[in-house]
């Protein structure tokens, strides 16, 4: 009995090509062909088999690529695979112009699937899969939906209390570069899922990057500028714009779910909590508010007038804490927006409060760092750092660590505010520190990422970008991602 060829198989399952091959079948076939290409490329010497359906035998229901010689190119093989899958998914015949411009966008069910085909057929080398095995991984992932688990780093500072601390791989031996994506300046803090890095760009784009290799897989222009760090909950990313809007984006399909105009400027990072999203708004030079939105529709539920609010809301024992340009840290009732208490700090509060068990720690433009009791808003301690504090504090164990505009990183005891260490960098520190175990990582506008121990010793320094970094790092496991004036940087924490 003659061996069935891929062409015969396709003719049979599509009723002589009168019906489209189901999307799942297209990706399953692509995974199997990419697996065979991986095997062929690993041969010695590497083989480059034909992917013409009339030349590919089917063995036990799967394609088999046994032929091919050393003449060829792995990138060309992947391009041919992408052209075949695109043709099967859309019914369009491949064209020579695809080599220069890529094929037209594919109307597939998810962003991940569209991104896989784009990665196989991209005319840009930096948009392609580097190997057939990377294509196998992406095709397999596109066939199995992402597990419905909480994202590992869903929002600015990592958790609703904005502590900036994680139990992860402790970088005792430093960090090593994984990849760099030259996407332009990134000021906000990225969001990490198991597969994606999601980050805003000051030019108004929301960028979707493949977490494994930094490949850009999608982008959306949401406004004239984006400096609000996004927040992810229930597959919807919430992000503020410099046009005064908050936008919800479905990250599975890459589509807007809502857009609501709230004021003149939204630099605050949204806080998804329960069925609501809380965000700070700037309405004028000295005017602003905190707004509660319905998380699914973006409908405003209440608004509490304050001074201009650049600070990001934090959750503290059933309350919402936020700083304002009125010079206060405020506690609000999440249901009605009622002011529960207000603590005057004497200068604008644009940093985000970090919430501990008994106090929240926040800095002000006067250079004052204060620990405020959660129960009644009274001050537990203050420490004068001397210059403006933009950086949001990090709380880990008995320590509070924060950056300052004087170019130093300060470590203080959380209980009393007594100084433990100060470390000088070569530029103002706007980035917020990250605690990983008993190590602290923080970027400086001098362009370096510093790794400190609990005594303030500089254990390692990684050069990111000579033009500096203002972005605050995000971490999951042994992977850290941070923005700079040049783009995004992924580093591996070395235990």
MARFI-227793 format. One line per field, with one value per residue (C-alpha): residue number from 0; x, y, z. Coordinates in steps of 0.05 Angstrom, whole numbers, m for minus. Each point is the difference from the previous one (the first is absolute). Example, Ala and Ser with C-alpha at 12.3 -4.5 7.8 and 13.67 -1.06 7.14 Angstrom:
// MARFI-227793
seq <- [0	1]
east <- [246	27]
north <- [m90	69]
up <- [156	m13]
//
This chain:
// MARFI-227793
seq <- [0	1	2	3	4	5	6	7	8	9	10	11	12	13	14	15	16	17	18	19	20	21	22	23	24	25	26	27	28	29	30	31	32	33	34	35	36	37	38	39	40	41	42	43	44	45	46	47	48	49	50	51	52	53	54	55	56	57	58	59	60	61	62	63	64	65	66	67	68	69	70	71	72	73	74	75	76	77	78	79	80	81	82	83	84	85	86	87	88	89	90	91	92	93	94	95	96	97	98	99	100	101	102	103	104	105	106	107	108	109	110	111	112	113	114	115	116	117	118	119	120	121	122	123	124	125	126	127	128	129	130	131	132	133	134	135	136	137	138	139	140	141	142	143	144	145	146	147	148	149	150	151	152	153	154	155	156	157	158	159	160	161	162	163	164	165	166	167	168	169	170	171	172	173	174	175	176	177	178	179	180	181	182	183	184	185	186	187	188	189	190	191	192	193	194	195	196	197	198	199	200	201	202	203	204	205	206	207	208	209	210	211	212	213	214	215	216	217	218	219	220	221	222	223	224	225	226	227	228	229	230	231	232	233	234	235	236	237	238	239	240	241	242	243	244	245	246	247	248	249	250	251	252	253	254	255	256	257	258	259	260	261	262	263	264	265	266	267	268	269	270	271	272	273	274	275	276	277	278	279	280	281	282	283	284	285	286	287	288	289	290	291	292	293	294	295	296	297	298	299	300	301	302	303	304	305	306	307	308	309	310	311	312	313	314	315	316	317	318	319	320	321	322	323	324	325	326	327	328	329	330	331	332	333	334	335	336	337	338	339	340	341	342	343	344	345	346	347	348	349	350	351	352	353	354	355	356	357	358	359	360	361	362	363	364	365	366	367	368	369	370	371	372	373	374	375	376	377	378	379	380	381	382	383	384	385	386	387	388	389	390	391	392	393	394	395	396	397	398	399	400	401	402	403	404	405	406	407	408	409	410	411	412	413	414	415	416	417	418	419	420	421	422	423	424	425	426	427	428	429	430	431	432	433	434	435	436	437	438	439	440	441	442	443	444	445	446	447	448	449	450	451	452	453	454	455	456	457	458	459	460	461	462	463	464	465	466	467	468	469	470	471	472	473	474	475	476	477	478	479	480	481	482	483	484	485	486	487	488	489	490	491	492	493	494]
east <- [0	28	21	m49	31	m16	m34	m46	m14	m18	m44	m37	m12	m21	m45	45	18	m72	2	50	45	m22	44	21	19	43	39	6	28	47	25	13	37	41	18	24	40	33	21	25	40	32	27	74	5	m67	m54	m48	m60	m55	m65	m40	m62	10	69	m16	m21	m50	22	m50	m40	59	45	70	60	54	29	39	73	49	m15	m49	m14	m37	m33	m25	m30	m39	m24	m25	m35	m33	m23	m31	m37	m24	m27	m36	m29	m24	m7	48	55	70	29	72	m16	m7	76	4	m64	m24	m69	m63	m25	m33	m70	13	m35	54	58	47	m18	7	67	25	m15	31	63	6	m11	27	45	40	54	m15	m73	14	9	75	m7	m49	m2	m23	m55	m21	m6	m42	m45	m11	m16	m50	m36	m7	m32	40	m17	m52	49	16	55	67	11	m68	11	48	38	m25	m59	m59	39	54	56	47	23	3	25	35	69	48	54	60	46	m31	m38	13	m33	m55	m24	m9	m57	16	m72	16	m4	m39	m16	m56	8	m15	m53	22	m43	28	8	m2	33	m50	27	m21	42	2	m19	m69	10	m16	51	m8	66	15	28	47	39	m25	m31	m52	m65	m53	m8	m60	0	m42	15	48	45	0	38	m50	25	m55	m36	m28	m60	m46	37	m16	57	m18	45	m4	18	27	m67	m35	m30	2	m2	m16	34	m17	70	m25	m30	39	m64	m26	m55	m14	26	m22	20	14	41	60	53	5	71	m23	4	m70	m15	m48	m32	m61	m49	28	60	26	43	26	m16	30	m54	38	63	m20	m65	m11	m37	m1	m52	m30	m20	m39	55	m39	m32	43	m61	18	m32	25	50	36	28	72	59	32	11	63	8	m26	m54	20	m44	8	m46	m63	18	29	62	25	43	m17	29	m38	58	m38	m6	m74	m39	m66	m58	m1	m76	m19	66	m11	63	18	62	52	73	33	73	15	15	m26	m6	10	33	m43	m10	30	m45	28	m35	m10	25	3	66	0	45	m15	30	31	45	m38	m13	m56	m30	m74	m42	m54	m50	m7	48	46	75	42	67	30	69	26	38	15	m26	m64	m24	m33	20	m51	26	12	m16	34	9	25	24	m29	41	m13	34	9	12	68	24	1	m36	m19	m12	m37	m29	m74	m18	35	28	71	52	32	36	5	29	21	m15	21	m69	m68	m37	m72	m9	m31	41	m18	14	16	11	54	25	m22	1	m8	14	31	m1	74	m23	20	m40	28	m4	7	m1	m35	61	3	61	m1	5	m6	m16	m30	6	m67	2	46	m61	m27	m59	m62	m41	m11	18	m48	20	m25	42	70	m22	3	m26	12	m6	51	8	16	m52	m12	52	m10	52	8	11	60	m5]
north <- [0	68	48	57	69	64	25	m61	10	73	m17	m52	42	62	m38	13	70	24	12	36	m41	12	48	m52	m48	54	11	m74	m12	59	m28	m68	30	46	m61	m35	61	1	m73	16	61	m40	m52	0	33	37	m19	48	m41	23	22	m7	m41	m44	m20	m12	m71	m12	m55	m21	63	48	33	m28	39	m50	30	63	15	48	54	48	47	m10	68	m15	m66	37	52	m56	m31	66	11	m70	11	69	m28	m57	48	53	m34	51	m24	22	59	22	68	m34	m4	76	21	m63	m30	39	m5	m67	2	m55	m12	25	49	m57	m37	62	13	m70	8	69	m29	m51	49	66	37	28	m46	24	m20	m72	m63	m13	m75	m54	m23	69	m5	m67	30	58	m44	m48	58	29	m68	m2	62	34	m29	42	19	68	35	m3	76	32	73	55	m24	m71	m4	43	23	26	m30	m14	m65	m72	m67	m22	m24	41	30	m16	m4	60	3	m20	30	m41	48	73	29	67	26	71	32	m38	39	m42	m66	m62	m53	m73	m60	m70	15	75	65	58	70	71	47	76	8	m30	m73	m60	m54	m76	m38	m74	m11	m56	40	72	m6	54	m35	55	74	47	75	21	75	56	m25	m55	7	m36	m70	m49	m50	m68	m37	m52	5	75	50	68	59	75	49	71	17	m10	m67	m69	m56	m74	m49	m74	m30	m66	33	66	41	59	m18	71	71	54	73	21	64	34	m51	m70	m18	m40	m76	m32	m47	m57	m26	m44	24	71	38	60	53	70	58	68	50	66	32	m14	m40	m74	m60	m74	m36	m69	m36	m62	m48	m30	61	58	36	50	m20	56	57	31	70	11	38	m25	m75	m29	m52	m70	m27	m57	m48	m1	m44	16	73	38	41	53	63	66	67	30	m28	m56	m75	m17	m62	m11	m48	m43	m5	74	38	30	32	m42	39	47	8	66	m9	72	m8	m34	m75	m32	m64	m61	m24	m67	m36	m41	m35	63	59	26	33	56	57	73	54	33	m61	m25	m75	m17	m63	11	m44	m37	3	76	35	25	4	m56	30	46	5	60	m23	70	m2	m18	m72	m26	m72	m45	m36	m75	m39	m66	m31	53	47	58	18	61	41	75	57	12	m63	m43	m63	0	m60	13	m43	m8	4	66	31	m3	1	m66	19	48	m16	54	m9	49	30	13	m63	2	m75	m38	m56	m73	m50	m71	m41	37	39	68	20	71	39	70	55	m15	m60	m56	m51	m8	m63	12	m43	18	38	43	m34	4	m73	11	53	m12	53	9	65	61	46	m27	m38	26	m63	m44	m74	m59	m71	m72	m59	12	51	75	51	75	59	53	59	m51	m54	m62	m44	m71	m28	m67	0	m44	m38]
up <- [0	m20	55	9	m14	36	m63	0	74	m10	m60	41	63	m39	m49	m59	25	1	75	44	45	73	38	52	m56	m33	63	17	m70	9	66	m31	m60	45	42	m63	m21	69	m11	m70	21	57	m49	m19	m48	8	m49	m35	m24	m47	32	m64	20	m61	26	74	20	57	48	53	m13	8	m52	m7	m27	m16	m64	m14	m6	31	m52	31	57	66	m4	m70	25	54	m50	m45	60	17	m72	m1	66	m20	m65	36	52	m49	m68	m31	m46	22	m38	m13	31	68	4	1	34	35	m12	16	72	16	32	51	66	47	1	17	m63	m43	32	m17	m74	2	32	m56	m58	26	m51	60	28	71	m9	m19	41	8	m6	m20	73	21	m52	28	70	m26	m43	58	47	m50	m1	76	32	55	68	37	54	30	m40	38	m3	m15	19	23	62	m10	49	23	61	m46	43	m58	32	m26	22	m63	m23	43	m45	43	m60	m36	m65	m72	m62	m34	m54	m16	m41	m31	0	21	68	54	63	29	36	m42	15	m5	m17	m11	m74	m10	21	m5	3	m17	m42	9	m74	15	m19	42	m17	4	1	2	70	m22	m52	m1	m69	m12	m16	3	14	9	m2	60	6	m14	57	53	66	44	19	m20	44	m20	29	m32	m67	m5	4	29	m19	5	m55	m4	m34	67	m17	29	m51	10	m47	m9	m4	m29	m62	m1	1	41	49	24	m3	49	4	73	m2	m32	17	29	23	61	m7	6	58	m19	63	0	m52	0	m26	40	m34	12	m47	m15	m19	3	29	71	m8	m5	28	14	m43	9	m65	m16	m21	m58	m31	23	28	55	67	45	0	59	m13	23	m26	m64	10	m33	56	m12	48	47	39	75	42	m39	m12	m59	14	m48	1	m32	m18	58	41	35	2	1	19	m37	8	m64	m3	3	m4	69	30	61	20	m29	21	m20	m21	m17	m75	m63	6	m68	24	11	73	18	49	58	57	42	m41	m71	m21	m51	m22	m16	m43	61	8	60	6	47	31	12	45	m38	56	7	m47	54	m13	30	m22	m53	m30	m39	m61	m26	m72	m37	5	m63	14	34	61	3	64	14	69	48	m54	m40	m63	m44	m54	3	m49	32	m35	62	21	73	46	66	54	m12	74	16	m64	27	m56	m18	m64	m58	m67	m50	m74	m55	m14	31	19	m26	m6	58	32	m4	56	m21	63	39	m61	m26	m74	m24	m63	m4	m51	m7	m42	48	39	71	42	75	61	65	25	m63	m31	m77	m20	m74	m52	m69	m53	m35	m40	2	m6	66	28	36	m6	61	m9	m2	19	m6	22	m28	m52	11	m52	3	m47	m20	m46	m55	11	41	33	25	48	34	75	14	66]
//
